């Protein structure tokens, strides 16, 4: 990414979708298409990093939740007691 403020995941994804659409429909001359392709690669890598980080956070939160869950009490056997 460049020196601009970092976009949100949603902004990067929307820009990437626009680039893909332009490239798929052949709406750009060759030089512009190459620049769009390069920008698309940057956006894809950015989105992938964001998704990987989010996945790691979800896994960590799930692990913490599992560790903080009280141990299940053993169930009484039916007919006993």
MOPAC internal coordinates of N, CA, C and O (Angstrom, degrees):
PM7 1SCF
backbone

  N    0.0000 0     0.00 0     0.00 0    0    0    0
  C    1.4222 1     0.00 0     0.00 0    1    0    0
  C    1.5289 1   107.62 1     0.00 0    2    1    0
  O    1.2310 1   120.59 1   -16.87 1    3    2    1
  N    1.2857 1   116.48 1   163.13 1    3    2    1
  C    1.4568 1   120.01 1  -176.90 1    5    3    2
  C    1.5195 1   110.84 1   -92.48 1    6    5    3
  O    1.2310 1   120.40 1    15.21 1    7    6    5
  N    1.3508 1   116.84 1  -164.79 1    7    6    5
  C    1.4493 1   121.63 1  -175.91 1    9    7    6
  C    1.5315 1   112.94 1   -74.37 1   10    9    7
  O    1.2310 1   119.38 1   170.65 1   11   10    9
  N    1.3363 1   118.79 1    -9.35 1   11   10    9
  C    1.4453 1   121.16 1   179.30 1   13   11   10
  C    1.5242 1   110.10 1   -63.68 1   14   13   11
  O    1.2310 1   121.79 1   -13.95 1   15   14   13
  N    1.3430 1   114.18 1   166.05 1   15   14   13
  C    1.4601 1   118.44 1   175.98 1   17   15   14
  C    1.5277 1   108.66 1   -60.55 1   18   17   15
  O    1.2310 1   121.42 1   -35.17 1   19   18   17
  N    1.3189 1   114.90 1   144.83 1   19   18   17
  C    1.4643 1   119.84 1  -178.31 1   21   19   18
  C    1.5301 1   109.99 1   -66.66 1   22   21   19
  O    1.2310 1   120.24 1   -48.61 1   23   22   21
  N    1.3281 1   117.15 1   131.39 1   23   22   21
  C    1.4689 1   119.22 1   179.12 1   25   23   22
  C    1.5282 1   110.54 1   -73.97 1   26   25   23
  O    1.2310 1   121.09 1   -16.41 1   27   26   25
  N    1.3056 1   115.51 1   163.59 1   27   26   25
  C    1.4604 1   119.07 1   172.75 1   29   27   26
  C    1.5251 1   107.37 1   -74.94 1   30   29   27
  O    1.2310 1   121.06 1   -13.56 1   31   30   29
  N    1.3211 1   115.58 1   166.44 1   31   30   29
  C    1.4544 1   119.68 1   176.26 1   33   31   30
  C    1.5203 1   110.23 1   -57.03 1   34   33   31
  O    1.2310 1   120.78 1   135.42 1   35   34   33
  N    1.3414 1   116.11 1   -44.58 1   35   34   33
  C    1.4620 1   121.18 1  -177.21 1   37   35   34
  C    1.5238 1   111.93 1   -63.59 1   38   37   35
  O    1.2310 1   120.21 1   141.01 1   39   38   37
  N    1.3412 1   117.21 1   -38.99 1   39   38   37
  C    1.4609 1   120.55 1   178.03 1   41   39   38
  C    1.5227 1   110.54 1   -65.83 1   42   41   39
  O    1.2310 1   120.59 1   135.85 1   43   42   41
  N    1.3192 1   116.48 1   -44.15 1   43   42   41
  C    1.4639 1   120.76 1   179.57 1   45   43   42
  C    1.5192 1   110.87 1   -63.95 1   46   45   43
  O    1.2310 1   120.49 1   138.40 1   47   46   45
  N    1.3216 1   116.67 1   -41.60 1   47   46   45
  C    1.4627 1   120.66 1   179.55 1   49   47   46
  C    1.5283 1   110.57 1   -64.08 1   50   49   47
  O    1.2310 1   120.24 1   137.59 1   51   50   49
  N    1.3316 1   117.15 1   -42.41 1   51   50   49
  C    1.4674 1   120.71 1  -179.91 1   53   51   50
  C    1.5267 1   110.45 1   -63.73 1   54   53   51
  O    1.2310 1   120.38 1   137.26 1   55   54   53
  N    1.3308 1   116.88 1   -42.74 1   55   54   53
  C    1.4659 1   120.01 1   178.52 1   57   55   54
  C    1.5216 1   110.49 1   -64.20 1   58   57   55
  O    1.2310 1   120.53 1   138.13 1   59   58   57
  N    1.3217 1   116.60 1   -41.87 1   59   58   57
  C    1.4644 1   120.81 1   178.79 1   61   59   58
  C    1.5309 1   110.56 1   -61.62 1   62   61   59
  O    1.2310 1   120.27 1   137.93 1   63   62   61
  N    1.3293 1   117.10 1   -42.07 1   63   62   61
  C    1.4654 1   120.55 1   178.70 1   65   63   62
  C    1.5263 1   111.34 1   -62.74 1   66   65   63
  O    1.2310 1   120.15 1   141.35 1   67   66   65
  N    1.3295 1   117.33 1   -38.65 1   67   66   65
  C    1.4634 1   120.69 1   177.63 1   69   67   66
  C    1.5275 1   111.09 1   -64.82 1   70   69   67
  O    1.2310 1   120.96 1   138.15 1   71   70   69
  N    1.3245 1   115.78 1   -41.85 1   71   70   69
  C    1.4651 1   120.23 1   178.89 1   73   71   70
  C    1.5210 1   110.29 1   -62.81 1   74   73   71
  O    1.2310 1   120.32 1   134.01 1   75   74   73
  N    1.3109 1   117.00 1   -45.99 1   75   74   73
  C    1.4676 1   121.12 1   180.00 1   77   75   74
  C    1.5270 1   109.90 1   -59.27 1   78   77   75
  O    1.2310 1   120.60 1   135.47 1   79   78   77
  N    1.3222 1   116.45 1   -44.53 1   79   78   77
  C    1.4616 1   120.23 1   179.98 1   81   79   78
  C    1.5248 1   111.35 1   -61.36 1   82   81   79
  O    1.2310 1   120.46 1   135.74 1   83   82   81
  N    1.3212 1   116.72 1   -44.26 1   83   82   81
  C    1.4697 1   119.52 1   178.84 1   85   83   82
  C    1.5242 1   111.42 1   -62.83 1   86   85   83
  O    1.2310 1   120.82 1   137.23 1   87   86   85
  N    1.3151 1   116.03 1   -42.77 1   87   86   85
  C    1.4610 1   119.19 1  -179.22 1   89   87   86
  C    1.5267 1   111.49 1   -68.31 1   90   89   87
  O    1.2310 1   120.30 1   140.03 1   91   90   89
  N    1.3316 1   117.04 1   -39.97 1   91   90   89
  C    1.4639 1   120.27 1   179.82 1   93   91   90
  C    1.5254 1   112.07 1   -64.93 1   94   93   91
  O    1.2310 1   120.48 1   146.80 1   95   94   93
  N    1.3238 1   116.68 1   -33.20 1   95   94   93
  C    1.4590 1   120.11 1  -178.29 1   97   95   94
  C    1.5258 1   113.02 1   -93.64 1   98   97   95
  O    1.2310 1   120.20 1  -175.30 1   99   98   97
  N    1.3262 1   117.23 1     4.70 1   99   98   97
  C    1.4579 1   120.61 1   178.01 1  101   99   98
  C    1.5152 1   112.98 1    61.16 1  102  101   99
  O    1.2310 1   120.21 1  -142.14 1  103  102  101
  N    1.3234 1   117.21 1    37.86 1  103  102  101
  C    1.4593 1   121.74 1  -174.89 1  105  103  102
  C    1.5211 1   113.54 1   -90.20 1  106  105  103
  O    1.2310 1   119.46 1  -167.89 1  107  106  105
  N    1.3081 1   118.63 1    12.11 1  107  106  105
  C    1.4594 1   120.50 1  -177.45 1  109  107  106
  C    1.5248 1   109.80 1  -135.52 1  110  109  107
  O    1.2310 1   120.61 1   -39.34 1  111  110  109
  N    1.3505 1   116.44 1   140.66 1  111  110  109
  C    1.4609 1   119.29 1   173.32 1  113  111  110
  C    1.5341 1   110.18 1   -64.29 1  114  113  111
  O    1.2310 1   120.46 1   -15.99 1  115  114  113
  N    1.3008 1   116.73 1   164.01 1  115  114  113
  C    1.4617 1   122.65 1  -172.84 1  117  115  114
  C    1.5225 1   113.43 1   -51.76 1  118  117  115
  O    1.2310 1   119.62 1   128.31 1  119  118  117
  N    1.3285 1   118.32 1   -51.69 1  119  118  117
  C    1.4683 1   120.01 1  -177.64 1  121  119  118
  C    1.5238 1   111.29 1   -61.11 1  122  121  119
  O    1.2310 1   120.55 1   137.24 1  123  122  121
  N    1.3167 1   116.55 1   -42.76 1  123  122  121
  C    1.4611 1   119.93 1   178.71 1  125  123  122
  C    1.5270 1   110.40 1   -67.49 1  126  125  123
  O    1.2310 1   120.40 1   142.00 1  127  126  125
  N    1.3207 1   116.84 1   -38.00 1  127  126  125
  C    1.4617 1   120.64 1   179.11 1  129  127  126
  C    1.5270 1   110.88 1   -61.60 1  130  129  127
  O    1.2310 1   120.37 1   140.99 1  131  130  129
  N    1.3251 1   116.89 1   -39.01 1  131  130  129
  C    1.4658 1   120.48 1   177.70 1  133  131  130
  C    1.5196 1   111.07 1   -65.06 1  134  133  131
  O    1.2310 1   120.45 1   138.21 1  135  134  133
  N    1.3287 1   116.74 1   -41.79 1  135  134  133
  C    1.4667 1   120.29 1   178.08 1  137  135  134
  C    1.5304 1   110.15 1   -66.01 1  138  137  135
  O    1.2310 1   120.40 1   139.67 1  139  138  137
  N    1.3205 1   116.85 1   -40.33 1  139  138  137
  C    1.4548 1   120.63 1   177.69 1  141  139  138
  C    1.5312 1   110.59 1   -62.57 1  142  141  139
  O    1.2310 1   120.74 1   137.96 1  143  142  141
  N    1.3332 1   116.18 1   -42.04 1  143  142  141
  C    1.4609 1   120.80 1   179.42 1  145  143  142
  C    1.5288 1   110.04 1   -60.09 1  146  145  143
  O    1.2310 1   120.62 1   133.72 1  147  146  145
  N    1.3432 1   116.42 1   -46.28 1  147  146  145
  C    1.4602 1   120.63 1   179.61 1  149  147  146
  C    1.5280 1   110.91 1   -62.05 1  150  149  147
  O    1.2310 1   120.52 1   136.26 1  151  150  149
  N    1.3288 1   116.61 1   -43.74 1  151  150  149
  C    1.4649 1   120.61 1   178.27 1  153  151  150
  C    1.5380 1   109.54 1   -62.77 1  154  153  151
  O    1.2310 1   120.80 1   140.07 1  155  154  153
  N    1.3230 1   116.08 1   -39.93 1  155  154  153
  C    1.4523 1   120.35 1   178.03 1  157  155  154
  C    1.5184 1   111.96 1   -60.77 1  158  157  155
  O    1.2310 1   120.50 1   139.39 1  159  158  157
  N    1.3227 1   116.65 1   -40.61 1  159  158  157
  C    1.4676 1   120.03 1   177.72 1  161  159  158
  C    1.5255 1   110.92 1   -63.30 1  162  161  159
  O    1.2310 1   120.48 1   138.76 1  163  162  161
  N    1.3445 1   116.69 1   -41.24 1  163  162  161
  C    1.4653 1   120.81 1   177.80 1  165  163  162
  C    1.5321 1   110.45 1   -61.60 1  166  165  163
  O    1.2310 1   121.14 1   133.88 1  167  166  165
  N    1.3265 1   115.42 1   -46.12 1  167  166  165
  C    1.4602 1   120.14 1  -178.36 1  169  167  166
  C    1.5237 1   111.09 1   -65.70 1  170  169  167
  O    1.2310 1   120.47 1   140.14 1  171  170  169
  N    1.3260 1   116.70 1   -39.86 1  171  170  169
  C    1.4605 1   120.35 1   178.19 1  173  171  170
  C    1.5291 1   110.29 1   -61.30 1  174  173  171
  O    1.2310 1   120.42 1   133.88 1  175  174  173
  N    1.3346 1   116.80 1   -46.12 1  175  174  173
  C    1.4626 1   120.55 1  -179.90 1  177  175  174
  C    1.5310 1   110.43 1   -63.17 1  178  177  175
  O    1.2310 1   120.40 1   139.33 1  179  178  177
  N    1.3227 1   116.85 1   -40.67 1  179  178  177
  C    1.4635 1   121.68 1   178.12 1  181  179  178
  C    1.5329 1   110.19 1   -60.97 1  182  181  179
  O    1.2310 1   120.65 1   130.64 1  183  182  181
  N    1.3281 1   116.37 1   -49.36 1  183  182  181
  C    1.4659 1   121.19 1  -179.59 1  185  183  182
  C    1.5269 1   110.94 1   -62.59 1  186  185  183
  O    1.2310 1   120.39 1   139.38 1  187  186  185
  N    1.3114 1   116.86 1   -40.62 1  187  186  185
  C    1.4639 1   121.04 1   179.30 1  189  187  186
  C    1.5247 1   110.46 1   -61.89 1  190  189  187
  O    1.2310 1   120.39 1   136.81 1  191  190  189
  N    1.3465 1   116.86 1   -43.19 1  191  190  189
  C    1.4712 1   120.36 1   178.37 1  193  191  190
  C    1.5304 1   110.58 1   -62.57 1  194  193  191
  O    1.2310 1   120.62 1   137.09 1  195  194  193
  N    1.3286 1   116.42 1   -42.91 1  195  194  193
  C    1.4674 1   120.45 1   179.50 1  197  195  194
  C    1.5326 1   110.44 1   -62.50 1  198  197  195
  O    1.2310 1   120.38 1   135.95 1  199  198  197
  N    1.3218 1   116.88 1   -44.05 1  199  198  197
  C    1.4641 1   120.39 1   179.73 1  201  199  198
  C    1.5254 1   111.60 1   -65.32 1  202  201  199
  O    1.2310 1   120.60 1   138.34 1  203  202  201
  N    1.3253 1   116.46 1   -41.66 1  203  202  201
  C    1.4652 1   120.29 1   178.45 1  205  203  202
  C    1.5252 1   110.70 1   -62.38 1  206  205  203
  O    1.2310 1   120.56 1   138.18 1  207  206  205
  N    1.3430 1   116.54 1   -41.82 1  207  206  205
  C    1.4612 1   120.78 1   179.08 1  209  207  206
  C    1.5260 1   110.29 1   -65.18 1  210  209  207
  O    1.2310 1   120.54 1   137.47 1  211  210  209
  N    1.3227 1   116.58 1   -42.53 1  211  210  209
  C    1.4641 1   120.14 1   179.06 1  213  211  210
  C    1.5199 1   110.81 1   -63.63 1  214  213  211
  O    1.2310 1   120.27 1   139.43 1  215  214  213
  N    1.3177 1   117.10 1   -40.57 1  215  214  213
  C    1.4592 1   120.90 1   178.68 1  217  215  214
  C    1.5280 1   110.37 1   -62.25 1  218  217  215
  O    1.2310 1   120.69 1   138.07 1  219  218  217
  N    1.3245 1   116.29 1   -41.93 1  219  218  217
  C    1.4660 1   120.30 1   178.34 1  221  219  218
  C    1.5185 1   111.40 1   -62.71 1  222  221  219
  O    1.2310 1   120.52 1   138.98 1  223  222  221
  N    1.3265 1   116.60 1   -41.02 1  223  222  221
  C    1.4688 1   119.99 1   178.87 1  225  223  222
  C    1.5246 1   111.15 1   -65.15 1  226  225  223
  O    1.2310 1   120.44 1   137.57 1  227  226  225
  N    1.3347 1   116.76 1   -42.43 1  227  226  225
  C    1.4669 1   120.19 1   179.39 1  229  227  226
  C    1.5293 1   109.82 1   -62.59 1  230  229  227
  O    1.2310 1   120.41 1   136.57 1  231  230  229
  N    1.3207 1   116.81 1   -43.43 1  231  230  229
  C    1.4669 1   119.95 1   178.70 1  233  231  230
  C    1.5262 1   111.05 1   -62.01 1  234  233  231
  O    1.2310 1   120.41 1   138.83 1  235  234  233
  N    1.3377 1   116.82 1   -41.17 1  235  234  233
  C    1.4656 1   120.58 1   178.61 1  237  235  234
  C    1.5231 1   110.57 1   -64.68 1  238  237  235
  O    1.2310 1   119.88 1   135.87 1  239  238  237
  N    1.3250 1   117.83 1   -44.13 1  239  238  237
  C    1.4597 1   120.89 1   178.95 1  241  239  238
  C    1.5229 1   111.36 1   -63.60 1  242  241  239
  O    1.2310 1   120.17 1   140.35 1  243  242  241
  N    1.3174 1   117.29 1   -39.65 1  243  242  241
  C    1.4600 1   121.04 1   178.54 1  245  243  242
  C    1.5286 1   110.10 1   -65.34 1  246  245  243
  O    1.2310 1   120.72 1   140.38 1  247  246  245
  N    1.3147 1   116.24 1   -39.62 1  247  246  245
  C    1.4717 1   120.60 1   178.64 1  249  247  246
  C    1.5267 1   110.21 1   -64.04 1  250  249  247
  O    1.2310 1   120.52 1   135.56 1  251  250  249
  N    1.3403 1   116.61 1   -44.44 1  251  250  249
  C    1.4661 1   120.39 1   178.59 1  253  251  250
  C    1.5212 1   110.99 1   -62.55 1  254  253  251
  O    1.2310 1   120.57 1   136.76 1  255  254  253
  N    1.3171 1   116.51 1   -43.24 1  255  254  253
  C    1.4649 1   120.51 1   179.95 1  257  255  254
  C    1.5216 1   110.11 1   -61.69 1  258  257  255
  O    1.2310 1   120.38 1   138.98 1  259  258  257
  N    1.3098 1   116.88 1   -41.02 1  259  258  257
  C    1.4680 1   121.34 1  -179.85 1  261  259  258
  C    1.5257 1   110.14 1   -65.55 1  262  261  259
  O    1.2310 1   120.28 1   139.65 1  263  262  261
  N    1.3291 1   117.06 1   -40.35 1  263  262  261
  C    1.4664 1   120.79 1  -179.04 1  265  263  262
  C    1.5254 1   111.99 1   -70.54 1  266  265  263
  O    1.2310 1   120.14 1   149.03 1  267  266  265
  N    1.3292 1   117.34 1   -30.97 1  267  266  265
  C    1.4621 1   119.50 1  -177.69 1  269  267  266
  C    1.5240 1   112.54 1   -87.30 1  270  269  267
  O    1.2310 1   120.02 1   172.22 1  271  270  269
  N    1.3082 1   117.57 1    -7.78 1  271  270  269
  C    1.4639 1   121.45 1   178.63 1  273  271  270
  C    1.5235 1   108.81 1   -70.93 1  274  273  271
  O    1.2310 1   120.40 1   -49.45 1  275  274  273
  N    1.3429 1   116.84 1   130.55 1  275  274  273
  C    1.4725 1   118.29 1   178.49 1  277  275  274
  C    1.5336 1   110.15 1   -65.23 1  278  277  275
  O    1.2310 1   121.84 1   -31.33 1  279  278  277
  N    1.3005 1   114.08 1   148.67 1  279  278  277
  C    1.4693 1   118.96 1   179.35 1  281  279  278
  C    1.5246 1   108.68 1   -64.95 1  282  281  279
  O    1.2310 1   120.59 1   -40.34 1  283  282  281
  N    1.2989 1   116.47 1   139.66 1  283  282  281
  C    1.4620 1   121.56 1  -179.59 1  285  283  282
  C    1.5156 1   109.45 1   -69.99 1  286  285  283
  O    1.2310 1   120.64 1   -45.87 1  287  286  285
  N    1.3147 1   116.38 1   134.13 1  287  286  285
  C    1.4603 1   120.81 1   177.04 1  289  287  286
  C    1.5132 1   108.81 1   -72.84 1  290  289  287
  O    1.2310 1   120.03 1   -40.51 1  291  290  289
  N    1.3264 1   117.55 1   139.49 1  291  290  289
  C    1.4651 1   118.77 1   178.72 1  293  291  290
  C    1.5275 1   109.51 1   -63.79 1  294  293  291
  O    1.2310 1   121.33 1   -42.15 1  295  294  293
  N    1.3082 1   115.07 1   137.85 1  295  294  293
  C    1.4625 1   120.16 1  -179.44 1  297  295  294
  C    1.5273 1   109.79 1   -77.23 1  298  297  295
  O    1.2310 1   121.12 1   -36.39 1  299  298  297
  N    1.3521 1   115.47 1   143.61 1  299  298  297
  C    1.4683 1   119.67 1   177.64 1  301  299  298
  C    1.5157 1   108.38 1   -70.48 1  302  301  299
  O    1.2310 1   121.18 1   -34.78 1  303  302  301
  N    1.3182 1   115.35 1   145.22 1  303  302  301
  C    1.4559 1   119.39 1   179.12 1  305  303  302
  C    1.5230 1   108.92 1   -73.45 1  306  305  303
  O    1.2310 1   119.90 1   -41.70 1  307  306  305
  N    1.3140 1   117.80 1   138.30 1  307  306  305
  C    1.4506 1   119.61 1   179.19 1  309  307  306
  C    1.5252 1   110.76 1   -63.28 1  310  309  307
  O    1.2310 1   121.27 1   -39.52 1  311  310  309
  N    1.3279 1   115.17 1   140.48 1  311  310  309
  C    1.4579 1   120.55 1   177.31 1  313  311  310
  C    1.5141 1   113.05 1    84.01 1  314  313  311
  O    1.2310 1   119.34 1   178.16 1  315  314  313
  N    1.3192 1   118.87 1    -1.84 1  315  314  313
  C    1.4639 1   121.90 1   179.64 1  317  315  314
  C    1.5195 1   107.19 1  -103.97 1  318  317  315
  O    1.2310 1   120.16 1   -48.17 1  319  318  317
  N    1.3253 1   117.29 1   131.83 1  319  318  317
  C    1.4395 1   120.90 1   170.82 1  321  319  318
  C    1.4261 1   114.84 1   109.02 1  322  321  319
  O    1.2310 1   120.10 1   180.00 1  323  322  321

